[in-house]
């Protein structure tokens, strides 16, 4: 059987979107077709012991394309007879490609996620991405937005194909019960707008809070549930207090990944009005939270940043706010869904069906398998 070496700094038990993406792809491959080279993070020994494929942890918390890492990767290629290599994040680990090619790897795939669009926007990063692409057979992209940002600067140096993250449709489902979350935060039976995301400016929680009084003017009993932690948490709590919203806005703080489905399920509408910042360097690559919310049967309100509109069928599974910086525009989009619960539920059903068809891990795994073929 053909064997693939996966070289990745982003791998559980370290948490994050890329880590989840990579682990989910590998979980759906034949175990005897895989070997993984990864960095170390707390709890790695226990995590690796439960995996059905071999994992070698380089003795570092950050796996970089150093000579030492190249030697280890080449040794794994030769020891396990790997003929394919996958880089969990093409930048910068794709710089190892020439060494692995010399060791006999015939087909090399680099996965991109979103941050690479920032790399190609600046001269030094653009040159590095071009160098990486030159030595890869295939470079993936997560959305048409990121494809459009990556392809022109790379100038055809590698074939490109879409490989988006997927949704675990068995974990994120309308059948999940959010009652315990509602009880924990005293939400009762009130209409709840939920946002699940890291608390950073790009995600738009600040705009949700600024526009919340406008939502309350139409729906006085509505509650806003902000799920997640991040550097903006203290500022958001101050903004909530300054606007006198402590009775209707709840910040949960960080939540373990396994508890996210029940937090989505506690909501009636999902909203994350993401916006692009820093001249396009801080941008949403796709927005998996919209798809997870849709899988749970919620209508979604999205912003326009990057690939986010690709995660919403505007007017069918939710709404894309054309000006996500406007508290009034965001509030009106949210309130419109609260105004018409029947329409909101219909959007939620449409979103669930779309995720099952297009975004389930079963579908994504099939794409990945095809991309591993030379």
C-alpha positions in Angstrom: 0.0 0.0 0.0 1.1 3.6 -0.7 2.2 5.3 2.4 1.9 9.1 3.2 4.2 11.1 5.5 2.3 13.9 7.1 4.5 16.7 8.3 2.7 19.1 10.6 3.3 21.5 13.4 -0.5 21.7 13.9 -1.7 18.5 15.5 -3.6 17.5 18.6 -3.7 17.6 21.5 -2.8 21.2 20.8 -6.2 22.9 20.0 -7.0 25.0 17.0 -8.8 25.0 13.7 -5.8 23.7 11.7 -5.1 20.9 14.2 -8.8 19.8 14.0 -8.7 19.9 10.2 -5.5 17.8 9.9 -6.6 15.2 12.5 -10.0 14.8 10.9 -8.5 14.2 7.5 -6.2 11.5 8.9 -8.9 9.9 10.9 -10.6 8.9 7.6 -7.5 7.4 6.0 -6.4 3.8 6.2 -4.2 3.7 9.4 -1.5 1.7 7.7 -1.1 4.3 5.0 0.0 7.0 7.4 3.1 8.2 9.3 3.1 11.6 11.1 5.9 13.9 12.0 4.7 16.6 14.4 5.8 18.9 17.2 5.1 18.3 20.9 2.4 19.8 23.0 1.2 19.0 26.6 -0.4 15.5 26.6 1.1 14.3 23.4 2.2 10.9 24.8 -1.3 9.9 25.9 -2.8 11.2 22.7 -0.4 9.4 20.4 -0.8 6.1 22.3 -4.4 6.0 21.2 -3.8 6.6 17.5 -3.8 3.7 15.0 -0.8 5.0 13.0 2.7 5.9 14.1 3.6 9.5 15.2 7.1 10.8 15.7 7.3 13.9 17.8 10.2 16.2 17.1 11.5 17.5 20.5 10.2 21.0 20.0 7.0 22.9 20.6 7.3 24.5 17.1 8.1 22.3 14.1 10.0 24.4 11.5 11.8 23.4 8.3 15.2 23.1 9.9 18.0 20.8 8.9 17.2 18.7 11.9 13.6 18.3 10.9 14.6 17.5 7.3 16.9 14.7 8.6 14.1 13.2 10.7 11.6 13.5 7.8 13.9 11.8 5.3 14.6 9.0 7.8 10.8 8.4 8.2 10.4 8.4 4.4 13.1 5.7 4.0 12.1 3.7 7.1 8.4 3.5 6.1 8.7 3.6 2.3 6.7 6.8 1.9 6.0 7.9 -1.6 3.7 10.8 -0.8 4.1 13.7 1.6 1.5 16.1 3.0 2.3 19.3 4.8 -0.4 20.2 7.3 0.4 23.9 6.7 2.3 24.5 3.5 3.9 27.6 4.9 6.6 27.2 6.0 7.0 23.4 6.3 6.7 23.0 2.5 10.3 24.2 2.4 11.2 20.6 3.3 9.9 19.4 -0.1 13.2 19.3 -2.0 14.8 17.1 0.7 11.9 14.7 0.6 11.9 14.6 -3.2 15.6 13.6 -3.1 14.6 10.8 -0.6 12.2 9.4 -3.1 8.8 11.1 -2.4 7.1 11.3 -5.7 3.9 13.3 -4.8 3.9 16.3 -2.4 0.8 18.2 -1.3 0.8 21.4 0.7 -2.4 22.4 2.6 -3.2 26.1 3.0 -5.8 27.5 5.4 -6.1 31.3 5.2 -3.1 32.9 6.8 -1.1 32.3 3.6 -3.2 35.1 1.9 -1.4 37.5 4.2 2.0 35.9 3.3 1.5 36.6 -0.5 0.5 40.2 0.2 4.0 41.2 1.4 7.2 40.9 -0.6 9.2 38.6 1.7 6.2 36.3 2.3 5.3 36.2 -1.4 8.8 35.1 -2.3 8.7 32.3 0.3 5.3 31.1 -0.9 6.6 31.0 -4.5 9.6 29.0 -3.4 7.3 26.5 -1.5 4.9 26.2 -4.4 7.7 25.5 -6.9 8.6 22.3 -5.1 5.1 21.0 -4.5 2.9 19.0 -6.9 -0.3 20.3 -5.4 -1.3 23.2 -3.3 -4.8 23.2 -1.7 -7.1 26.1 -0.8 -10.1 26.3 1.5 -12.3 28.8 -0.3 -12.6 30.5 -3.7 -11.6 33.7 -1.9 -8.3 32.3 -0.7 -7.8 30.7 -4.2 -8.2 34.1 -5.8 -5.7 35.7 -3.4 -3.1 32.9 -3.8 -3.1 31.9 -7.4 -2.0 35.2 -9.1 1.1 35.8 -6.9 2.1 32.1 -7.3 1.9 32.3 -11.0 1.1 28.6 -11.7 4.1 27.2 -9.8 1.9 24.4 -8.5 -1.4 22.9 -9.4 -4.2 24.0 -7.1 -7.3 22.3 -5.8 -10.0 23.0 -3.2 -9.8 21.1 0.1 -12.0 22.8 2.7 -12.5 21.8 6.3 -15.5 19.6 7.0 -18.2 19.4 9.7 -18.8 16.4 11.9 -22.5 16.1 11.1 -23.0 13.5 13.8 -21.7 15.8 16.6 -23.2 19.0 15.2 -26.8 18.2 14.7 -30.3 19.7 15.4 -30.8 16.8 17.9 -28.2 18.2 20.3 -29.9 19.6 23.5 -28.9 23.1 24.6 -31.1 23.1 27.7 -28.2 22.6 30.1 -26.3 25.6 28.6 -29.5 27.7 28.9 -29.9 26.8 32.5 -26.2 27.4 33.3 -26.5 31.0 32.0 -30.0 31.7 33.1 -31.3 32.1 29.5 -34.7 30.5 30.2 -37.0 30.3 27.2 -35.9 33.7 25.8 -34.8 34.0 22.2 -31.0 33.6 22.1 -28.5 34.9 19.5 -25.3 32.9 19.8 -21.8 33.6 18.6 -19.2 30.9 18.9 -15.7 32.2 18.1 -12.4 33.5 19.5 -12.8 37.0 20.9 -10.8 39.0 18.5 -11.7 42.2 16.5 -12.1 40.4 13.2 -14.9 38.2 14.4 -17.2 41.2 15.2 -18.4 40.5 18.7 -17.8 44.2 19.4 -20.3 45.2 16.6 -22.9 42.7 18.0 -22.6 44.3 21.4 -22.8 47.8 20.0 -25.9 46.9 18.0 -27.6 44.9 20.7 -29.7 47.8 22.1 -31.3 48.1 18.6 -32.2 44.3 18.7 -33.6 44.8 22.2 -35.8 47.6 21.0 -37.6 45.0 18.8 -37.2 42.0 21.0 -36.9 43.1 24.7 -36.4 39.6 26.0 -33.6 38.6 23.5 -30.3 37.4 24.9 -26.8 37.5 23.3 -24.6 34.5 24.1 -20.9 35.1 23.3 -19.1 31.8 23.5 -15.3 31.7 23.6 -12.2 33.4 25.0 -9.6 35.6 23.6 -7.7 38.9 24.0 -10.9 41.1 23.5 -12.8 39.5 26.4 -12.0 42.2 29.0 -12.9 45.0 26.5 -16.1 43.3 25.6 -17.1 42.9 29.2 -16.5 46.6 29.8 -18.5 47.5 26.7 -21.4 45.3 27.9 -21.3 47.0 31.3 -21.0 50.5 29.9 -24.1 50.0 27.7 -26.1 48.6 30.6 -26.4 45.2 28.9 -25.3 42.9 31.7 -28.8 41.5 32.0 -29.0 40.4 28.3 -25.5 39.7 27.2 -23.6 36.7 28.5 -19.9 35.9 27.9 -19.1 32.3 28.7 -15.3 32.4 28.4 -13.4 29.5 26.8 -15.4 26.3 26.2 -13.9 22.8 25.5 -14.4 21.7 21.9 -16.5 18.8 23.0 -19.1 21.2 24.5 -19.5 23.4 21.5 -22.4 21.6 19.9 -24.6 22.2 23.0 -23.6 25.9 23.0 -24.8 26.2 19.4 -27.9 24.3 20.3 -28.7 26.9 23.0 -29.2 29.5 20.3 -32.1 30.3 18.0 -29.9 32.4 15.6 -26.1 32.3 15.0 -24.3 35.6 14.3 -20.7 36.4 13.6 -20.3 39.6 11.6 -16.7 39.2 10.6 -14.8 42.0 8.9 -11.5 42.2 7.1 -8.8 44.3 8.9 -5.3 45.7 8.3 -5.7 46.1 4.6 -6.5 42.5 4.0 -3.9 40.9 6.2 -6.4 39.9 8.9 -9.1 38.1 7.0 -11.6 35.2 7.5 -10.4 32.3 5.3 -13.8 30.5 5.3 -15.7 30.5 8.6 -16.4 27.0 9.8 -18.5 28.2 12.6 -21.2 29.2 10.1 -21.3 25.6 8.8 -21.3 24.1 12.3 -24.2 26.4 13.3 -26.0 25.4 10.1 -25.4 21.7 10.9 -27.1 22.3 14.2 -30.1 23.8 12.4 -29.5 27.5 13.1 -29.9 30.3 10.6 -26.7 32.3 10.4 -25.8 36.0 10.1 -22.3 36.5 8.5 -20.0 39.3 7.6 -18.2 39.8 4.3 -14.6 39.0 5.3 -12.8 36.8 2.9 -14.4 33.4 2.3 -17.2 33.9 4.9 -19.9 34.5 2.3 -19.1 31.1 0.8 -20.2 29.4 4.1 -23.7 30.9 3.8 -26.3 30.7 1.0 -27.5 34.2 1.4 -31.3 34.3 1.8 -31.4 30.5 2.0 -29.4 29.4 5.0 -28.9 32.9 6.5 -27.9 36.4 5.7 -24.6 38.1 4.7 -24.4 41.7 6.1 -22.9 43.9 3.4 -21.5 46.3 6.0 -20.4 44.2 9.0 -18.8 47.3 10.6 -22.3 48.8 11.0 -24.0 48.0 14.4 -27.3 49.0 12.9 -27.0 46.8 9.8 -25.9 43.8 11.9 -28.7 44.4 14.4 -31.3 44.6 11.7 -30.2 41.3 10.1 -30.3 39.6 13.5 -33.7 41.1 14.5 -35.2 40.2 11.1 -34.6 36.5 11.9 -36.0 36.9 15.4 -39.1 38.7 13.8 -39.9 35.6 11.7 -39.2 32.3 13.6 -40.8 30.2 10.9 -38.5 31.7 8.3 -35.5 31.3 10.6 -36.3 27.6 11.2 -36.7 27.0 7.4 -33.2 28.5 6.9 -31.9 26.3 9.6 -33.3 23.2 7.9 -31.9 24.3 4.6 -28.5 24.9 6.2 -28.5 21.4 7.7 -29.3 19.8 4.3 -26.6 21.9 2.6 -23.9 20.9 5.2 -24.8 17.2 4.9 -24.5 17.4 1.1 -21.4 19.7 0.7 -19.5 20.0 3.9 -19.6 16.7 5.8 -16.3 15.0 6.6 -17.4 12.1 4.4 -17.4 14.3 1.4 -14.2 16.1 2.3 -12.4 12.8 3.0 -13.3 11.6 -0.5 -11.7 14.8 -2.0 -8.6 14.3 0.1 -8.2 10.7 -1.1 -8.3 11.9 -4.7 -5.8 14.6 -4.1 -3.3 12.1 -2.7 -3.2 10.3 -6.0 -0.4 11.5 -8.3 
